[in-house]
Amino acid sequence: GGGGGGVPGAVCGDADDLLTCGGTGVCVESYKPVPECFPTRWEAGATTFTAPFELSSTFWGTGTYVTVYARREGLADSAQIVRRFDISSTPPEIFLVESGELPLPASAGGSELGPAASPVSVNFTIPSPGAVIYYTLDGSVPSWPGGSTQRFTGELETNLATGLEASVPARLPQLLNSTRVLVRVLEVNLAPSTLLNVSVAVQVATPTVHLTLNRIRKATGFAPEEEDMREGLALDSFTFPATSLLTTGETFTPLVEVSLLATSPASVTYYKLELGDVTSGAPIHFLPQETFDPTDASWTVYTGQAMQISSAAIVSVVATNPGAIASAVARFTLNVRTLCPAGKETLDGYNPCGDCPVDSHYSRLGGRPYAACVPCPAGTGTVGPSTPSADKCYAFCPPGSKSSTGLNDLLSSVAGGKCGECPVGEYQGKVREAECVRCPFGTTTVLPGATSVVKCAGRFEMSAGGFHTCGVSREGKGVCWGYDGFGQATVPLETYSWLANDQTLTGVREYVWSSLAAGSFHSCGVTEGKGLVCWGQDYAGKTTVPDHLEIEWSAVSASAGYHHTCGLGKQRGSGTQVAVCFGDNAYKQSDVPPGMIWLAVSAGQFHSCGLTQTTNVTEAVCWGDNAYGQATPPSGGTGAAGGR
């Protein structure tokens, strides 16, 4: 400090000394600006000992000498004992303040602190009113101010909520990266405190997801609203819009604008945006176990753009800063709930929406602001779930009919969408059926639309041809006898194959027949598999079956056919009942009139006839040779002469 304090042997007590021992003392040693004095005149400088005393105030200073002796009247003074006491300042404690908030979350109890969320404010305890704290943030040892040494200037303030005394956060040194803090206390007349060396780990704070809603349900109507998603505070469920503000048929697409707010200065934010269904649970999930990899292409650097979503989504965020620990990966669940569309139901009218089950439809009964599924009227049903309105409840197909869905969809453009009668040879006794049941083997129905198996009766058990006869047993065995000049009375066998030991073997077996028909010099039959087989004389192709037509045959007629054959069956694919004739066509006897639904067909010598159905009317139709009126049915039928 100057004066006597700066020169050993000078007299203490100059005005510029920082501390004086009294005018009679002599300075024997100086420690920087602090003088150390040794009393020379006990009568003036000594103090009578009456009780223990402390060497703790700045009055005593560093390197304090305590000299003691005993004096008793009548005796010489005892020998003097001198002891030196080196007194240093009390070291401070270090605290961390995360994001400028109180109370202080951590104190110095070791050599490492953190990780704490950036920015981290560093605070210190002040051990005594005269203490001055010096610190460095670059790893160097703090000394008197200068270079990287900084003086702590925090002002003490009491937090009324906690009662803790701390420095004003705005004046605290802030750390953005992991830093080693070295600190000690310097006081006048005292030696520096023990050096405190603490490593502070700083972690980048997780960014905040900021949401701007274009419309949200409010008592006053639609209004924009903004909110930040934080832990414990999150708008994780958005409903759009208030139903009372929608008119019939009006739809509304919700729109949530998502932006990211960095909470640590100088940090870089990365994000992922996944659209689709979200799982239930907390709106914010922190994933400390997930390590962020900046080379992962699924992460995108956030550059300030706003992202718009109109459906459920998950936003994953992470932030980095060189020298700091990357933030924890956080996933923010955004469950955007739209009004359920027609054909869906839910508890409150918003998604997640469920399908209205089969045989029910969507409705807003009684003005309720949510979707309710209402059962279809009795005797009606729906094609599938999620039916949007009552007019899609169709009547069941009655007994004796079928459709592709079992329902009578009168407006359907799909083949089989409307109910149609069961064809000849089939029946159906139930409602709402997609298929009819085939009559038992060897039986058929006379008319379509049969509602019971009792409508099925025996078919051609025997057929007489020109000079031979054929018949079918109830077991499906075919037998022909009589004139066999063209092989017409020799029932063919079926050739089949099978695989044995990686070799294809072939064999023959008897067909199982549903009907046989004998012509003049040929025969035909329908097998149990709905195939048509003809044999005998093949004049004009009367035994050459037109397989290219892809027909499932149900009946065949050649009983009076001279050189042609007619059959009845369903067209594969469309299911339409058709009549087909082939062979001789000299009198147009093989030209079946088009555009009709056929119930039966029969071949004559040079003409053919069949039964057709239009609405509920059954008519006889004939064509071919009409020399004797054989192709002109009685009143109620139609004829088409081929000429002779």
Wavefront OBJ file of the C-alpha trace (Angstrom):
o trace
v 0.000 0.000 0.000
v 2.925 2.494 0.280
v 4.468 4.389 3.165
v 5.783 2.321 6.007
v 3.816 -0.672 4.782
v 6.033 -0.957 1.761
v 9.486 -0.734 3.392
v 10.688 -3.195 6.047
v 11.933 -1.375 9.149
v 9.825 1.720 8.520
v 7.441 2.917 11.148
v 3.901 1.607 10.816
v 1.001 3.958 11.004
v 1.410 6.136 7.928
v -1.820 7.508 6.523
v -1.484 5.469 3.337
v -0.984 2.130 5.086
v -3.921 -0.214 4.582
v -3.759 -1.329 8.186
v -1.836 -0.079 11.171
v -0.532 -1.859 14.236
v -0.112 1.408 16.102
v 2.450 4.173 15.976
v 4.998 2.274 18.053
v 5.109 -0.803 15.811
v 7.863 -1.520 13.305
v 7.044 -3.133 9.921
v 9.113 -6.241 9.589
v 7.446 -7.886 6.537
v 4.962 -6.973 3.839
v 2.772 -9.394 1.848
v 1.813 -7.439 -1.168
v -0.123 -4.471 0.227
v -0.702 -6.090 3.633
v 1.710 -5.074 6.463
v 2.700 -7.434 9.269
v 3.689 -5.685 12.521
v 5.674 -6.867 15.533
v 5.148 -4.965 18.809
v 8.364 -3.721 20.504
v 6.928 -2.073 23.597
v 4.717 -4.421 25.550
v 3.535 -1.747 27.853
v 1.964 0.030 24.885
v 1.162 -2.863 22.484
v 0.409 -5.852 24.680
v -3.049 -6.895 25.749
v -3.794 -8.709 28.957
v -5.234 -12.145 28.203
v -8.589 -12.649 29.831
v -10.445 -15.026 27.444
v -9.902 -16.951 24.206
v -9.860 -14.737 21.102
v -10.237 -15.417 17.366
v -7.873 -14.524 14.559
v -10.616 -14.182 11.955
v -11.045 -10.521 11.107
v -9.209 -8.487 8.577
v -7.731 -6.506 11.472
v -5.239 -9.239 12.126
v -4.223 -9.755 8.535
v -2.116 -12.413 6.859
v 0.986 -13.631 8.655
v -0.179 -12.472 12.083
v 2.386 -12.930 14.855
v 1.114 -13.707 18.308
v 3.711 -13.012 21.068
v 2.932 -14.164 24.558
v 4.764 -14.025 27.914
v 3.865 -14.190 31.585
v 4.523 -11.449 34.176
v 4.276 -11.731 37.939
v 5.065 -9.156 40.482
v 8.372 -9.789 42.181
v 9.521 -12.061 39.394
v 11.265 -11.500 36.128
v 9.107 -11.767 32.941
v 8.966 -15.176 31.390
v 10.569 -15.914 28.073
v 8.519 -14.733 25.053
v 6.889 -17.266 22.759
v 6.162 -16.075 19.186
v 3.913 -17.905 16.752
v 2.973 -16.920 13.184
v -0.562 -17.605 11.879
v -1.196 -17.450 8.122
v -4.881 -16.525 7.634
v -6.473 -16.891 4.216
v -9.890 -16.002 2.824
v -12.745 -18.520 2.898
v -13.274 -20.034 -0.589
v -16.656 -19.397 -2.270
v -19.195 -21.962 -3.380
v -20.275 -22.145 -7.021
v -23.886 -22.454 -8.133
v -25.521 -22.950 -11.514
v -28.648 -21.128 -12.626
v -30.362 -22.797 -15.602
v -32.069 -20.492 -18.091
v -31.908 -17.585 -15.652
v -34.453 -19.077 -13.252
v -34.318 -19.325 -9.455
v -33.953 -21.184 -7.132
v -30.463 -22.432 -7.758
v -30.557 -26.100 -8.824
v -27.001 -27.154 -7.966
v -24.118 -26.243 -5.662
v -20.444 -26.971 -5.586
v -19.812 -30.203 -3.760
v -17.231 -31.660 -6.072
v -15.113 -30.946 -9.106
v -17.919 -31.444 -11.663
v -21.342 -29.871 -12.109
v -24.087 -30.479 -14.639
v -25.070 -31.139 -17.230
v -27.224 -28.023 -17.053
v -29.354 -26.567 -19.837
v -27.810 -23.762 -21.860
v -27.517 -20.874 -21.220
v -26.054 -21.600 -17.777
v -25.468 -18.695 -15.406
v -22.646 -19.146 -12.884
v -23.212 -17.769 -9.403
v -20.993 -17.695 -6.317
v -21.493 -17.317 -2.588
v -19.777 -14.293 -1.066
v -18.147 -15.592 2.165
v -17.786 -12.219 3.866
v -18.732 -8.597 3.172
v -15.164 -7.634 2.301
v -14.453 -10.598 0.041
v -13.705 -10.035 -3.636
v -14.209 -12.999 -6.007
v -12.023 -13.435 -9.074
v -12.604 -16.147 -11.685
v -11.476 -17.370 -15.083
v -13.324 -19.367 -17.767
v -10.330 -20.420 -19.842
v -8.643 -22.782 -17.389
v -6.004 -20.285 -16.182
v -5.444 -19.513 -12.484
v -7.134 -16.262 -11.430
v -4.877 -13.521 -10.106
v -5.265 -9.798 -9.655
v -7.560 -8.371 -12.346
v -5.998 -8.452 -15.739
v -5.772 -10.804 -18.677
v -8.510 -13.471 -18.511
v -9.167 -12.896 -14.776
v -12.564 -11.326 -14.161
v -13.997 -9.840 -11.003
v -17.409 -11.093 -9.922
v -19.803 -8.177 -9.595
v -23.068 -9.938 -8.836
v -25.405 -8.020 -6.587
v -27.084 -9.964 -3.836
v -30.839 -10.307 -3.975
v -33.281 -12.324 -1.870
v -35.794 -14.569 -3.664
v -39.048 -14.000 -1.810
v -40.454 -17.359 -2.929
v -37.566 -19.436 -1.577
v -35.834 -17.178 0.878
v -32.501 -17.900 -0.832
v -30.029 -15.105 -1.294
v -28.428 -14.981 -4.714
v -26.928 -12.576 -7.187
v -29.009 -10.842 -9.801
v -29.149 -13.354 -12.727
v -28.752 -10.679 -15.382
v -25.284 -9.847 -14.040
v -24.030 -13.418 -13.743
v -21.479 -14.829 -16.170
v -23.247 -17.104 -18.724
v -21.903 -20.326 -20.261
v -23.059 -21.601 -23.657
v -20.535 -24.434 -23.820
v -19.000 -26.850 -21.340
v -16.422 -24.821 -19.390
v -13.849 -25.198 -16.592
v -14.353 -22.487 -13.985
v -11.456 -21.535 -11.633
v -12.275 -19.157 -8.782
v -10.807 -17.823 -5.533
v -11.351 -15.014 -3.046
v -8.904 -12.157 -2.387
v -9.346 -9.996 0.709
v -7.283 -7.185 2.137
v -4.731 -8.434 4.689
v -5.641 -12.102 4.017
v -3.995 -14.721 1.886
v -5.937 -15.836 -1.223
v -8.511 -18.556 -0.619
v -8.068 -22.115 -1.754
v -8.417 -22.354 -5.546
v -11.790 -23.822 -6.563
v -11.570 -25.763 -9.850
v -14.938 -26.952 -11.182
v -15.849 -28.427 -14.589
v -19.340 -27.304 -15.691
v -21.034 -29.526 -18.289
v -23.439 -27.543 -20.483
v -26.147 -29.207 -22.538
v -28.072 -27.460 -25.275
v -31.697 -26.964 -24.240
v -34.342 -28.813 -26.235
v -36.069 -26.463 -28.708
v -39.669 -25.464 -28.112
v -42.372 -26.397 -30.611
v -44.513 -23.338 -31.308
v -48.017 -23.885 -32.653
v -50.310 -21.476 -34.443
v -53.837 -22.784 -35.017
v -55.916 -21.355 -37.835
v -59.146 -22.115 -36.000
v -59.868 -23.693 -32.683
v -63.068 -24.306 -30.749
v -63.980 -21.304 -28.608
v -67.166 -20.145 -26.976
v -67.096 -17.019 -29.131
v -66.468 -18.839 -32.398
v -63.377 -19.359 -34.521
v -60.189 -17.531 -33.641
v -56.461 -18.004 -34.237
v -54.541 -19.227 -31.234
v -50.875 -19.699 -30.490
v -49.143 -21.862 -27.925
v -45.729 -23.236 -27.072
v -45.421 -26.923 -26.267
v -43.329 -27.426 -23.169
v -43.093 -30.159 -20.610
v -46.201 -29.891 -18.493
v -47.830 -27.360 -20.848
v -48.980 -28.665 -24.183
v -51.889 -28.248 -26.566
v -51.724 -31.809 -27.758
v -55.332 -32.169 -28.920
v -56.951 -29.818 -31.403
v -60.590 -30.003 -32.483
v -61.899 -28.324 -35.620
v -64.357 -26.677 -35.680
v -67.296 -25.932 -33.395
v -70.117 -27.897 -35.007
v -72.735 -25.213 -34.416
v -70.877 -22.926 -36.808
v -71.046 -25.383 -39.717
v -73.874 -25.569 -42.197
v -75.130 -28.826 -43.704
v -72.586 -30.329 -46.050
v -69.867 -27.847 -45.058
v -66.433 -29.244 -44.417
v -63.420 -27.662 -42.762
v -59.766 -28.605 -43.005
v -57.818 -27.836 -39.828
v -54.433 -26.244 -40.208
v -51.720 -26.170 -37.563
v -48.634 -24.122 -38.309
v -45.586 -25.566 -36.569
v -42.415 -23.584 -35.958
v -39.419 -24.311 -33.727
v -37.947 -21.913 -31.189
v -34.335 -22.366 -30.123
v -33.959 -21.982 -26.353
v -30.144 -21.986 -26.343
v -28.263 -19.133 -28.063
v -26.102 -19.986 -31.077
v -27.519 -23.533 -31.255
v -28.456 -25.394 -34.444
v -31.879 -27.076 -34.484
v -32.681 -30.302 -36.357
v -36.147 -31.819 -36.820
v -38.147 -34.725 -38.255
v -41.818 -34.490 -39.240
v -43.816 -37.734 -39.389
v -47.457 -37.600 -40.489
v -50.006 -40.285 -39.673
v -51.456 -42.012 -36.658
v -50.019 -41.163 -33.278
v -49.833 -43.354 -30.217
v -51.546 -42.400 -26.991
v -49.593 -41.150 -24.011
v -47.806 -37.996 -22.935
v -47.683 -35.251 -25.586
v -43.926 -34.820 -25.096
v -41.477 -37.726 -24.921
v -37.814 -37.090 -24.084
v -35.507 -39.783 -25.373
v -32.196 -39.454 -23.491
v -31.117 -42.875 -24.704
v -31.315 -41.820 -28.349
v -27.975 -40.544 -29.642
v -28.182 -37.785 -32.225
v -26.227 -38.463 -35.405
v -25.839 -35.341 -37.594
v -25.028 -37.550 -40.601
v -28.453 -39.204 -40.398
v -30.267 -37.986 -43.517
v -33.662 -38.271 -41.811
v -32.851 -35.131 -39.779
v -33.319 -31.711 -41.413
v -31.677 -28.455 -40.319
v -34.363 -26.013 -39.247
v -33.937 -22.654 -40.968
v -36.948 -20.809 -39.601
v -39.613 -22.091 -41.958
v -43.144 -22.805 -40.731
v -44.525 -26.291 -41.357
v -48.253 -26.779 -41.895
v -50.087 -29.946 -40.898
v -53.763 -30.843 -41.052
v -53.627 -34.321 -39.575
v -51.996 -36.157 -36.713
v -48.208 -35.849 -36.689
v -45.086 -36.355 -34.592
v -42.395 -33.652 -34.552
v -38.968 -34.792 -33.306
v -36.420 -32.079 -32.406
v -32.833 -31.865 -31.209
v -30.338 -28.995 -30.908
v -26.523 -28.885 -31.038
v -23.762 -26.377 -30.316
v -20.002 -26.973 -30.669
v -18.444 -27.440 -27.241
v -21.738 -28.366 -25.597
v -23.644 -31.601 -25.151
v -26.420 -32.027 -27.720
v -29.896 -31.664 -26.287
v -32.053 -34.672 -25.570
v -34.133 -35.822 -28.524
v -37.758 -34.873 -27.891
v -40.872 -36.040 -29.698
v -43.919 -33.801 -29.684
v -47.215 -35.533 -30.400
v -49.712 -33.383 -32.317
v -53.109 -35.048 -32.361
v -55.127 -32.934 -34.790
v -58.756 -34.027 -34.529
v -61.065 -33.336 -37.466
v -64.809 -33.849 -37.678
v -65.696 -37.423 -38.569
v -66.951 -37.789 -42.161
v -70.242 -39.385 -43.055
v -70.240 -43.118 -42.417
v -68.030 -42.851 -39.321
v -68.852 -42.611 -35.645
v -67.095 -41.368 -32.515
v -67.895 -40.330 -28.961
v -67.668 -36.583 -29.555
v -67.802 -36.194 -33.329
v -64.035 -35.882 -33.852
v -61.404 -38.396 -34.867
v -60.335 -41.035 -34.121
v -63.391 -42.154 -36.036
v -64.754 -45.676 -36.274
v -66.651 -47.296 -39.131
v -70.400 -47.523 -38.894
v -70.939 -51.306 -38.833
v -72.692 -53.239 -41.583
v -76.459 -52.626 -41.720
v -76.199 -49.168 -40.151
v -75.637 -45.668 -41.455
v -74.355 -42.303 -40.239
v -76.768 -39.746 -38.835
v -76.850 -36.619 -36.670
v -79.917 -37.474 -34.651
v -81.465 -34.729 -32.551
v -78.864 -32.185 -33.594
v -76.109 -33.921 -31.649
v -72.669 -32.546 -32.583
v -71.261 -35.994 -33.143
v -71.728 -38.895 -35.486
v -74.036 -41.704 -34.411
v -74.601 -44.912 -36.362
v -78.281 -45.791 -36.812
v -79.499 -49.307 -37.719
v -81.095 -49.745 -41.146
v -84.873 -50.410 -41.221
v -85.973 -54.025 -40.843
v -85.516 -56.069 -44.009
v -82.767 -53.794 -45.339
v -79.008 -53.737 -45.045
v -75.829 -52.158 -46.354
v -73.226 -53.471 -48.754
v -70.445 -52.865 -46.210
v -69.431 -50.643 -43.272
v -69.183 -46.828 -43.309
v -72.502 -46.251 -45.065
v -73.011 -42.475 -45.285
v -76.825 -42.207 -45.454
v -80.119 -44.060 -45.018
v -80.769 -44.291 -48.779
v -77.890 -46.771 -48.969
v -79.869 -49.294 -46.914
v -81.113 -51.720 -49.623
v -83.861 -54.322 -49.398
v -82.844 -57.949 -48.904
v -83.150 -60.217 -51.937
v -86.266 -62.349 -51.256
v -86.336 -66.164 -51.365
v -85.924 -67.509 -54.884
v -83.469 -64.764 -55.864
v -79.880 -63.649 -55.436
v -77.450 -60.789 -56.090
v -73.735 -60.312 -55.706
v -74.334 -58.712 -52.273
v -77.645 -60.313 -51.327
v -79.184 -56.839 -51.538
v -81.360 -55.226 -54.186
v -79.250 -52.239 -55.231
v -81.496 -50.865 -57.977
v -78.977 -48.188 -58.948
v -76.029 -50.556 -59.152
v -74.121 -50.586 -62.418
v -72.222 -53.695 -61.356
v -73.352 -57.012 -62.845
v -75.355 -58.893 -60.241
v -75.951 -55.798 -58.100
v -79.709 -56.123 -58.429
v -81.681 -59.123 -57.251
v -82.296 -61.748 -59.952
v -84.305 -64.958 -59.867
v -82.579 -68.267 -59.330
v -82.154 -69.898 -62.780
v -83.772 -73.165 -63.784
v -82.124 -76.009 -61.897
v -81.444 -73.930 -58.773
v -83.412 -72.698 -55.750
v -82.985 -70.444 -52.691
v -85.165 -70.531 -49.589
v -83.412 -67.732 -47.630
v -83.284 -63.960 -47.916
v -80.146 -61.912 -48.619
v -78.185 -64.599 -50.446
v -75.485 -64.120 -53.067
v -75.896 -67.579 -54.648
v -78.664 -70.046 -55.353
v -78.456 -73.743 -54.502
v -78.260 -76.340 -57.278
v -80.986 -78.919 -57.369
v -79.976 -82.424 -56.287
v -78.275 -84.501 -58.944
v -80.616 -85.627 -61.701
v -83.299 -83.061 -60.839
v -84.188 -79.552 -61.978
v -86.879 -76.909 -61.747
v -89.469 -76.127 -64.378
v -89.321 -72.353 -63.899
v -86.780 -69.925 -62.425
v -87.190 -68.364 -58.983
v -87.672 -71.630 -57.084
v -87.850 -71.050 -53.328
v -87.528 -74.629 -52.109
v -85.855 -77.908 -52.954
v -89.325 -79.414 -53.381
v -89.492 -77.483 -56.671
v -86.684 -79.703 -58.009
v -87.976 -82.744 -59.931
v -86.512 -85.530 -62.108
v -85.171 -84.499 -65.501
v -84.448 -86.562 -68.630
v -84.132 -90.011 -67.265
v -84.517 -91.320 -70.817
v -84.239 -89.809 -74.308
v -85.340 -91.516 -77.587
v -83.440 -90.647 -80.781
v -83.912 -91.615 -84.421
v -82.820 -95.255 -84.057
v -81.303 -95.382 -80.519
v -82.166 -94.536 -76.945
v -80.156 -93.058 -74.037
v -80.828 -92.823 -70.316
v -79.187 -91.764 -67.037
v -79.419 -93.716 -63.803
v -79.941 -91.896 -60.521
v -76.263 -92.499 -59.762
v -75.275 -90.546 -62.893
v -74.329 -93.544 -65.051
v -75.065 -92.999 -68.771
v -76.334 -95.836 -70.983
v -77.320 -95.832 -74.698
v -78.607 -98.704 -76.838
v -79.986 -99.326 -80.336
v -78.484 -98.491 -83.741
v -74.794 -97.675 -83.322
v -73.706 -97.172 -86.956
v -72.035 -93.846 -86.108
v -71.062 -94.718 -82.515
v -74.037 -92.764 -81.217
v -74.991 -95.564 -78.797
v -71.465 -95.921 -77.361
v -71.203 -93.641 -74.322
v -67.662 -92.159 -74.191
v -65.301 -92.381 -71.241
v -63.501 -89.487 -69.569
v -59.718 -89.277 -69.965
v -57.950 -87.935 -66.881
v -54.361 -87.615 -65.642
v -52.486 -87.566 -62.342
v -48.916 -87.146 -61.090
v -47.017 -90.088 -59.591
v -43.265 -90.197 -58.848
v -42.761 -87.027 -60.870
v -44.449 -88.641 -63.863
v -47.767 -87.744 -65.428
v -49.985 -90.802 -65.855
v -53.289 -90.963 -67.714
v -56.351 -93.148 -67.449
v -60.021 -93.383 -68.367
v -63.162 -93.504 -66.272
v -66.887 -93.148 -66.703
v -68.373 -89.690 -66.741
v -70.927 -88.753 -64.101
v -73.868 -87.463 -66.166
v -76.659 -85.095 -65.202
v -78.569 -85.594 -68.481
v -78.308 -87.313 -71.902
v -80.048 -86.472 -75.171
v -80.337 -88.800 -78.207
v -80.572 -87.273 -81.718
v -81.059 -88.863 -85.132
v -77.500 -90.212 -85.497
v -75.675 -88.500 -82.566
v -75.917 -88.098 -78.812
v -74.938 -85.390 -76.297
v -74.785 -85.186 -72.533
v -74.117 -82.698 -69.707
v -71.621 -83.895 -67.098
v -71.766 -83.251 -63.388
v -69.019 -80.648 -63.899
v -71.320 -78.682 -66.257
v -69.402 -79.678 -69.348
v -71.052 -80.665 -72.657
v -69.913 -83.815 -74.507
v -71.266 -84.992 -77.905
v -70.496 -88.101 -79.981
v -71.705 -89.995 -83.060
v -72.196 -88.556 -86.565
v -70.606 -85.108 -86.829
v -72.393 -83.917 -89.966
v -72.318 -80.086 -90.129
v -70.484 -79.973 -86.773
v -73.438 -81.059 -84.688
v -71.141 -82.888 -82.239
v -68.469 -80.187 -82.194
v -69.126 -78.290 -78.955
v -68.288 -74.535 -79.175
v -66.019 -74.501 -76.125
v -64.774 -71.002 -76.971
v -68.082 -69.617 -75.687
v -67.078 -70.562 -72.092
v -70.469 -71.786 -70.932
v -71.391 -73.771 -67.848
v -73.989 -76.114 -69.353
v -77.131 -77.063 -67.484
v -79.206 -78.809 -70.199
v -78.856 -80.163 -73.725
v -81.399 -81.100 -76.398
v -80.806 -83.373 -79.357
v -83.830 -85.617 -78.951
v -85.313 -84.662 -82.315
v -82.383 -82.805 -83.740
v -81.537 -84.137 -87.173
v -78.282 -82.406 -87.829
v -78.053 -79.776 -85.066
v -77.829 -79.586 -81.257
v -79.073 -76.991 -78.739
v -78.019 -76.463 -75.140
v -78.670 -74.188 -72.171
v -76.144 -72.744 -69.758
v -74.663 -69.716 -67.976
v -72.023 -67.503 -69.539
v -68.872 -67.552 -67.406
v -68.097 -64.140 -65.955
v -71.467 -62.479 -66.516
v -73.619 -65.351 -65.210
v -76.209 -64.699 -67.936
v -78.450 -67.649 -68.850
v -77.972 -68.290 -72.596
v -79.162 -70.734 -75.244
v -76.711 -72.001 -77.873
v -77.351 -74.095 -81.013
v -74.704 -75.517 -83.334
v -74.514 -77.811 -86.358
v -76.663 -77.598 -89.513
v -78.105 -74.145 -90.090
v -79.711 -74.532 -93.523
v -83.082 -73.328 -92.159
v -81.596 -70.950 -89.561
v -82.451 -73.537 -86.927
v -79.126 -72.816 -85.134
v -79.613 -69.011 -85.063
v -80.822 -68.366 -81.531
v -82.664 -65.022 -81.264
v -80.458 -62.593 -79.305
v -81.168 -60.422 -76.255
v -83.323 -62.907 -74.349
v -83.102 -64.699 -71.021
v -83.619 -68.405 -71.723
v -85.195 -70.916 -69.387
v -85.236 -73.954 -71.715
v -84.352 -74.905 -75.291
v -85.121 -77.886 -77.595
v -83.883 -78.921 -81.058
v -86.272 -80.294 -83.725
v -85.483 -81.715 -87.167
v -85.064 -78.403 -88.961
v -86.305 -75.947 -86.299
v -85.711 -75.073 -82.613
v -87.825 -73.719 -79.765
v -87.203 -72.317 -76.311
v -88.773 -70.668 -73.284
v -87.816 -67.068 -72.430
v -88.679 -64.773 -69.585
v -89.308 -61.030 -69.646
v -90.279 -59.503 -66.263
v -92.823 -62.048 -64.985
v -93.976 -63.354 -68.389
v -92.769 -66.686 -69.798
v -93.008 -67.056 -73.579
v -92.332 -69.777 -76.166
v -90.037 -68.695 -78.991
v -89.303 -70.806 -82.088
v -87.126 -70.368 -85.142
v -86.041 -72.335 -88.244
v -88.196 -74.318 -90.710
v -91.875 -73.332 -90.457
v -93.327 -75.275 -93.405
v -95.982 -76.836 -91.200
v -96.238 -74.036 -88.619
v -93.914 -75.872 -86.259
v -91.982 -72.612 -85.613
v -95.157 -70.617 -84.866
v -96.204 -71.078 -81.212
v -99.858 -70.657 -80.261
v -101.133 -67.241 -79.123
v -98.724 -65.668 -76.607
v -95.559 -66.917 -78.284
v -93.389 -65.681 -81.118
v -92.024 -67.385 -84.209
v -89.221 -66.701 -86.623
v -89.378 -68.749 -89.837
v -86.201 -69.674 -91.591
v -88.039 -70.549 -94.814
v -88.321 -73.803 -96.666
l 1 2 3 4 5 6 7 8 9 10 11 12 13 14 15 16 17 18 19 20 21 22 23 24 25 26 27 28 29 30 31 32 33 34 35 36 37 38 39 40 41 42 43 44 45 46 47 48 49 50 51 52 53 54 55 56 57 58 59 60 61 62 63 64 65 66 67 68 69 70 71 72 73 74 75 76 77 78 79 80 81 82 83 84 85 86 87 88 89 90 91 92 93 94 95 96 97 98 99 100 101 102 103 104 105 106 107 108 109 110 111 112 113 114 115 116 117 118 119 120 121 122 123 124 125 126 127 128 129 130 131 132 133 134 135 136 137 138 139 140 141 142 143 144 145 146 147 148 149 150 151 152 153 154 155 156 157 158 159 160 161 162 163 164 165 166 167 168 169 170 171 172 173 174 175 176 177 178 179 180 181 182 183 184 185 186 187 188 189 190 191 192 193 194 195 196 197 198 199 200 201 202 203 204 205 206 207 208 209 210 211 212 213 214 215 216 217 218 219 220 221 222 223 224 225 226 227 228 229 230 231 232 233 234 235 236 237 238 239 240 241 242 243 244 245 246 247 248 249 250 251 252 253 254 255 256 257 258 259 260 261 262 263 264 265 266 267 268 269 270 271 272 273 274 275 276 277 278 279 280 281 282 283 284 285 286 287 288 289 290 291 292 293 294 295 296 297 298 299 300 301 302 303 304 305 306 307 308 309 310 311 312 313 314 315 316 317 318 319 320 321 322 323 324 325 326 327 328 329 330 331 332 333 334 335 336 337 338 339 340 341 342 343 344 345 346 347 348 349 350 351 352 353 354 355 356 357 358 359 360 361 362 363 364 365 366 367 368 369 370 371 372 373 374 375 376 377 378 379 380 381 382 383 384 385 386 387 388 389 390 391 392 393 394 395 396 397 398 399 400 401 402 403 404 405 406 407 408 409 410 411 412 413 414 415 416 417 418 419 420 421 422 423 424 425 426 427 428 429 430 431 432 433 434 435 436 437 438 439 440 441 442 443 444 445 446 447 448 449 450 451 452 453 454 455 456 457 458 459 460 461 462 463 464 465 466 467 468 469 470 471 472 473 474 475 476 477 478 479 480 481 482 483 484 485 486 487 488 489 490 491 492 493 494 495 496 497 498 499 500 501 502 503 504 505 506 507 508 509 510 511 512 513 514 515 516 517 518 519 520 521 522 523 524 525 526 527 528 529 530 531 532 533 534 535 536 537 538 539 540 541 542 543 544 545 546 547 548 549 550 551 552 553 554 555 556 557 558 559 560 561 562 563 564 565 566 567 568 569 570 571 572 573 574 575 576 577 578 579 580 581 582 583 584 585 586 587 588 589 590 591 592 593 594 595 596 597 598 599 600 601 602 603 604 605 606 607 608 609 610 611 612 613 614 615 616 617 618 619 620 621 622 623 624 625 626 627 628 629 630 631 632 633 634 635 636 637 638 639 640 641 642 643 644
